[in-house]
């Protein structure tokens, strides 16, 4: 499965937003990741966090940040979660608004690529 995580540090409202998307159609699943468009992905989950809580957890280390970010509805596999946590920590290490998309293909993990 191809997944995308949109991570957005929003200055307005002082929040962090993480949206989890996946390619659900058979037609789009056959495409390579670079060829996929935003409309090929369907929103699966959206999580919002208070920026102060995220900054505090990030200052305590990656494990604390992961504990904060994971929930019953948002629980990416370890490999993805580590990259998500690193991205969030980097966003909170600098000022201003940031938005980044992380795109993964489970086949790469399964095949060891």
C-alpha positions as CSV (number, residue, x, y, z in Angstrom):
1,X,0.0,0.0,0.0
2,X,1.2,3.5,-0.7
3,X,0.7,6.0,2.1
4,X,1.3,9.7,2.5
5,X,1.5,11.6,5.8
6,X,1.0,15.4,5.5
7,X,2.6,17.0,8.6
8,X,1.7,20.6,9.1
9,X,3.0,22.9,11.8
10,X,0.4,25.7,11.9
11,X,1.2,29.0,13.4
12,X,-2.5,30.0,13.3
13,X,-4.0,28.2,16.3
14,X,-0.6,27.1,17.5
15,X,-1.2,23.4,16.4
16,X,0.4,20.5,14.6
17,X,-1.8,18.6,12.1
18,X,-1.0,15.2,10.8
19,X,-3.1,13.7,8.0
20,X,-2.7,10.1,6.9
21,X,-3.6,9.2,3.3
22,X,-3.5,6.0,1.3
23,X,-4.0,4.9,-2.3
24,X,-7.1,2.8,-2.2
25,X,-8.0,2.2,-5.9
26,X,-6.5,-0.7,-7.8
27,X,-5.7,1.5,-10.8
28,X,-3.6,3.9,-8.7
29,X,-1.9,1.2,-6.6
30,X,-0.1,0.1,-9.8
31,X,1.5,3.5,-10.3
32,X,5.0,4.3,-9.0
33,X,5.1,6.7,-6.1
34,X,6.6,9.6,-8.1
35,X,3.8,9.4,-10.6
36,X,1.0,9.6,-8.0
37,X,-1.0,12.8,-7.7
38,X,-2.7,14.2,-4.6
39,X,-6.1,13.1,-5.9
40,X,-4.9,9.4,-6.0
41,X,-4.8,9.5,-2.2
42,X,-7.8,9.2,0.2
43,X,-7.8,10.7,3.7
44,X,-7.8,8.0,6.3
45,X,-7.1,9.9,9.5
46,X,-6.5,13.4,10.8
47,X,-4.9,14.2,14.2
48,X,-4.4,17.6,15.7
49,X,-2.0,18.3,18.6
50,X,-1.3,21.4,20.6
51,X,2.0,22.9,19.6
52,X,3.1,23.4,23.2
53,X,2.6,19.7,24.0
54,X,4.5,18.6,20.9
55,X,7.4,21.0,21.6
56,X,7.6,19.7,25.2
57,X,7.6,16.0,24.1
58,X,10.1,16.7,21.3
59,X,12.5,18.3,23.9
60,X,12.3,15.1,25.9
61,X,13.4,12.9,23.0
62,X,12.0,10.9,20.1
63,X,10.5,8.2,22.2
64,X,8.4,10.8,24.2
65,X,7.3,12.4,21.0
66,X,6.2,9.1,19.5
67,X,4.2,8.4,22.6
68,X,2.4,11.7,22.2
69,X,1.7,11.3,18.5
70,X,0.5,7.7,18.5
71,X,-3.2,7.1,19.3
72,X,-5.8,4.4,18.9
73,X,-6.6,5.9,15.5
74,X,-3.1,6.9,14.4
75,X,-0.5,4.1,14.8
76,X,2.0,4.0,11.9
77,X,4.5,1.2,11.8
78,X,7.9,1.8,13.5
79,X,9.8,2.7,10.4
80,X,7.3,5.3,9.3
81,X,6.8,6.6,12.9
82,X,10.5,7.2,13.3
83,X,10.6,9.4,10.2
84,X,7.4,11.2,11.2
85,X,8.8,12.0,14.6
86,X,12.1,13.2,13.1
87,X,10.2,15.5,10.7
88,X,8.1,16.9,13.5
89,X,11.1,17.4,15.7
90,X,12.9,19.3,12.9
91,X,9.8,21.5,12.4
92,X,9.7,22.4,16.0
93,X,13.5,23.1,16.1
94,X,12.8,26.0,13.8
95,X,10.3,28.9,13.9
96,X,7.5,29.5,11.5
97,X,4.9,27.5,9.7
98,X,6.0,24.3,7.9
99,X,4.3,21.6,5.8
100,X,5.9,18.4,4.6
101,X,4.6,15.3,2.9
102,X,6.2,11.9,3.6
103,X,5.3,9.2,1.0
104,X,5.9,5.5,1.6
105,X,5.4,2.3,-0.3
106,X,5.0,-0.8,1.8
107,X,6.5,-2.9,-1.0
108,X,9.8,-1.2,-0.4
109,X,9.8,-2.3,3.2
110,X,8.7,-5.8,2.4
111,X,11.4,-6.2,-0.3
112,X,14.1,-4.5,1.8
113,X,14.7,-1.7,-0.6
